[in-house]
Amino acid sequence: MNEPLDVKIDWDRCMGSGNCVFWAPQTFDLSEDGHAVVIDASATDEERLRIAAEGCPVGAISLWRGGVELPAGEES
């Protein structure tokens, strides 16, 4: 079984578009200052997390497994 994904957000890049919240509302929310935050990475299946990461207009979301960043579009 694969390790669960770790979801990271680069706050310097995040513009608060909300695309991640649209694709994975159980995992992402927007903070009071408009940045995306991870509330529960395990609440969304991996495919939707990948869609959310790829749908970020500024590439602020990265997915990691075992301390290694996964390239965009990589299948597990």
N, C-alpha and C positions, 0 to 999 in steps of 0.2 A: 504494500500500500504506500502511496506517495505521502510525503509530509504535506501538511496543510500549507496553503499559500500565506505569505505575509504580504500585506498591502501597505505600501508607503506612499505618502503624498509630499511632494516638494512644494512647501508653502511659498517659496520665492517665485515659483512658476504659476501656482494655482490662481485663477482669476474668478473662481466661484460661479462658473457657468451653470452648475447643477446637473450636467449630463450624467455624472456618476450617480447622483441621487435618483435620477430617472431610471437608469438601468439596474441599479442595485440598492433600492431604498432601505433594505434591511442591513446593509453594510455601511453606507455612507450617509452623512448628514452635512449640513452647512453650519458652521459656527456663527456666533453673533457678528463676527467681523467679516463674514462672507467666504472664509476658506472652507474647503472640504475637509472633513474629518472621518476617520474610520471608527465606526462604533462597534462592529462585530464582523471581522473578516470571514468567519466560518458560517455566517448566516446566509450566504449566497453561494450558489454552485460556481465552480471554477469557470465554466464557459461564460456565464454572465459577468464575472469579475473581469475576464479578458475583454469582453465587449465594452465594459465600462472604462477600462484602462485605455483601450484603443480609441474610444470615443471622446476622450479628453482632448479638447481643442488645443491645449498648450502642452500636452504630454507630461502632466504633473504627476500622474499615477504610475507607479512601478510595482510589478509583482515579483516576489522573491520566494525561493524554496531552498531551504537548507543553507541560507546565507549567500545564495547566488541569484543575481537578477536574471529573470527569464526574458529572453528577447521577445519583442512584440510579435504576436502571431504564432509563437511556438506551441506546438501541441505537446501535451504531457505524456 
